[in-house]
C-alpha cells in the first residue's frame, strides 16, 4: 500500500503576512480573502483603519473604484501600479501616483460617506 499525500500550495502573499506577524501559521491553506477577513474580524478592523488587511486583489478593486471617482478609468485587465513618474496606461498596467489614489479615496468618502484608509490600500499595490 502506498501512503496518500496531500499537497498544500503555499500562497506567497499569505506567507508574507505570516512572516510579518499579521496572520498566524493557521492561515496556510486558506484563501487570501478568507485569511484577510479572519484577520480583520479578529482585530475588529474596518476599512477606515490603517491596519485593515486587503488582499492584492481587493486593493486593486478599491484602487480602481477610487480612481473612477476622479475620472480615471482603468481597464479591469490592467494592474494598477504605483509610480513616481509618468502616469497612465503602460503594457498590462495602469501607472498612478499615490496622490491620485488618495484623492480618489477622499472623493469616494464625499460620495458614499465610507472612509477607506489610503495606506491600507496603497500597501497592497505594486510599485512600477
N, C-alpha and C positions, 0 to 999 in steps of 0.2 A: 504494500500500500504506500502511496505517496501522500505526504502531508500537504494539505492545501495551504496556500499562502495568499495573503491579502496584500495588495499593493496600495499604499496610500500615497497619493500625489501631494507633494508639499507645494503650497502656493507661496511664491516668493514674497508677495505683499503681506500675507498672514505671518510668514516667518520674520519679516522686518518688524512687524508690530509686536511680535513676541519678543524679539531681541531688544526692542525699545522699552519693553515693560508695559505696553498698553494692553496686550492680550496675554492670556495665560496659555501654557502649552496645550490645554484642553481645546483650544481653537483649531488645532490641526485637524484637518478633515472637514471643517465647517466651510460653508460658502463664505465669501468675503462679506456679502451683505448680512448674513446671519451673525457672523462674528462681530461686525461693526454695530449691529443692532443690539446684540447682547452687551457689548461694552458700554454703549450709550445708555441703555436701560439700567445697567448695574451701577453706573455712576450718576444717574439722574441728570443726564445731559440733554440739552435741546440744541437745535441748530444755532441758537444765539450764543452758545458757549464756545470759547476758543478751543477747548479740548474735545469738542464733538468730533467723532471719528467718521469721516466719509471714506468710502472705497474710492479708488480712482475712477470707476465708472460713475458713481454718484456725484463726484466732484465735477466730472465732465458735464453731466446733465445740469448741475447747478450753475456752472460757468456759462453754458450755452443759454440758459434761461436769463441769467443776469445780463449777458451781452445783448440778447434780443431786446431787453428792456431799454437799452440805449441805442437801438437801431443797428446793431451789428449781427447779421445773420450768418451763423456758422453751420455749414452742411453737417448733417448727422454723421457722415462717414469720416469727417475730419477730426483730428485730435486737437483739442485746444492746448496750446503750449505757451508758456510764458517766455518773454524776451525782453532784453534791454534795448533792442534795436528796432528795425522796421517791423511794422505790424501788417497783418493781412494774410491772405492765403499763401501757403508755401507747401508744395508737394501734397502729402496727405494730411497736412496740419494747417491750423489757423493760428498764427502767432499774435499774441495780445500782450499789452503791458499790464503789470499788476494793477495800475490805477484804473484801467478800463474795467477790470473785474470788480474792483472795489466800488467804482461809480455805479456799475450795473446793479450791484447788491444794494446800494443805497437807494437807487431808483426803484428796485423791487419792493423795498421797505415802504417807500412812499405810495406805491400802487397797491400792495397787498397788506401792509402792516406787519408782515412777517420779518423778523430780524434773523439774518444769517450772518454769522461771524466770518468775515473775509479770510482770516488766517486759517480757519478750518478747511475752507475750500482750496485756497491757494497752496496749502501744504501738501495737497494730493495731486496737484497739476505738475506735469513735467516742464522742465526748462529747455529751451532751444538755444 
